[in-house]
Amino acid sequence: MRAPLIALSLVALAGIAGAAPSGSDFRAIGPGPAVMYDAPGAKARKIYAAPAGMPVEVVITSGDWSRVRDAAGDLAWVENKVLMNKRMLVVEAPQALARSAPNETAPVVFTAARGVLLELAEPVASSWVKVRHRDGDTGYVKAADVWGE
C-alpha cells in the first residue's frame, strides 16, 4: 500500500513543480542590470547579468535575497534591492500583434518581435493583456504570446 501512495505523491509534486502557481509574484530587474547568482550571497558564483526590465517570477525570498525564475525557466538568486514592482512582459511568440481592443478583429496598433519587453498596462483579466511599448504605444496582445503575466 505504501508504494502506490509514494508514486501518487511524486506525480502530484511533478504537476505542481511544472505549473506556475496562481497568484505568482512577478517583478522586473531594474532600474539597471543585475548580477544573478547560484546561491543567496555576494560571495556565491555569478551566473549571468540580467538586463534592466527583464521580468522574473519570485519563487522564494530569504532575507535580502530572492530566488527567481526567468522566461526560459532558469532559476537564480538576486538581491531584493534590484527588483522593481513594475510589471514587464517579454514576447515569446515570433511576433506579437498589439491590437486596439482585446479581440482578433481589432486593428493592429503595433507589432513586437520575440524578446521585446512590454510593460503591463493593466492587470490581466482575460486571455488578452493590455501592454505599453517603450515608445508609448498601447494595445492588447494575446496572453499566450508573452511571459511574465
JOFENUR-V400647 format. One record per residue. N is the residue number from 1. PHI is phi in whole degrees, -180 to 180 (999 if undefined). D_CENTER is the distance of its C-alpha to the mean C-alpha in Angstrom with 1 decimal. Layout:
N&PHI&D_CENTER ; N&PHI&D_CENTER
This chain:
1&999&40.7 ; 2&-70&38.4 ; 3&-60&36.9 ; 4&-62&35.6 ; 5&-66&34.0 ; 6&-65&32.2 ; 7&-62&31.1 ; 8&-64&29.8 ; 9&-63&27.9 ; 10&-65&26.3 ; 11&-64&25.3 ; 12&-63&23.8 ; 13&-64&21.8 ; 14&-63&20.6 ; 15&-66&19.4 ; 16&-67&17.5 ; 17&-64&15.9 ; 18&-83&14.6 ; 19&-97&13.2 ; 20&-78&10.2 ; 21&-68&12.2 ; 22&-68&13.2 ; 23&72&12.4 ; 24&-57&9.2 ; 25&-101&8.8 ; 26&-96&5.8 ; 27&-136&7.3 ; 28&-134&8.0 ; 29&-76&10.6 ; 30&161&13.9 ; 31&-80&16.3 ; 32&-115&17.2 ; 33&-66&16.0 ; 34&-137&15.7 ; 35&-82&17.2 ; 36&-106&15.3 ; 37&-116&17.9 ; 38&-87&18.9 ; 39&-154&20.1 ; 40&-77&20.1 ; 41&154&22.7 ; 42&-66&23.7 ; 43&-89&26.2 ; 44&-71&23.7 ; 45&-71&23.1 ; 46&-77&20.9 ; 47&-95&18.5 ; 48&-165&17.1 ; 49&-103&16.4 ; 50&-90&12.9 ; 51&-73&13.4 ; 52&-58&13.3 ; 53&91&10.5 ; 54&-63&7.9 ; 55&-75&4.4 ; 56&-140&4.4 ; 57&-104&5.2 ; 58&-77&8.9 ; 59&-91&11.1 ; 60&-155&14.4 ; 61&-119&16.2 ; 62&-136&19.6 ; 63&64&21.7 ; 64&-89&20.4 ; 65&-126&17.6 ; 66&-130&14.2 ; 67&-92&13.0 ; 68&-125&9.3 ; 69&-114&7.5 ; 70&-98&6.0 ; 71&-61&5.6 ; 72&-81&9.3 ; 73&92&9.3 ; 74&-76&11.2 ; 75&-106&11.9 ; 76&-156&13.4 ; 77&-104&14.9 ; 78&-145&14.7 ; 79&-69&17.0 ; 80&-58&15.9 ; 81&-66&17.8 ; 82&-100&15.4 ; 83&-100&12.4 ; 84&-101&12.6 ; 85&-79&12.1 ; 86&-59&11.5 ; 87&-95&8.6 ; 88&-116&7.4 ; 89&-124&6.2 ; 90&-118&7.3 ; 91&-73&10.2 ; 92&-104&10.6 ; 93&-74&14.1 ; 94&-55&17.1 ; 95&-156&17.5 ; 96&-104&16.1 ; 97&-97&18.9 ; 98&-91&18.6 ; 99&-107&21.4 ; 100&-73&23.5 ; 101&-145&23.1 ; 102&-80&20.9 ; 103&-157&23.1 ; 104&-65&24.1 ; 105&-94&27.4 ; 106&-68&26.2 ; 107&-61&26.8 ; 108&-79&24.1 ; 109&-90&23.4 ; 110&-159&21.5 ; 111&-120&19.7 ; 112&-135&16.7 ; 113&-80&16.7 ; 114&-53&14.1 ; 115&92&12.1 ; 116&-73&12.8 ; 117&-90&10.6 ; 118&-129&11.2 ; 119&-87&11.4 ; 120&-72&11.0 ; 121&-90&14.8 ; 122&-144&15.4 ; 123&-57&14.0 ; 124&-68&13.1 ; 125&-127&16.6 ; 126&-158&17.0 ; 127&-81&16.0 ; 128&-116&15.8 ; 129&-126&13.5 ; 130&-83&15.4 ; 131&-129&14.0 ; 132&-126&15.8 ; 133&-80&16.4 ; 134&-61&17.4 ; 135&-78&20.9 ; 136&103&20.9 ; 137&-67&21.0 ; 138&-122&19.3 ; 139&-175&18.9 ; 140&-111&17.4 ; 141&-118&15.3 ; 142&-67&14.9 ; 143&-60&11.7 ; 144&-69&12.3 ; 145&-90&12.1 ; 146&-131&8.6 ; 147&-126&5.0 ; 148&121&2.7 ; 149&-94&6.2
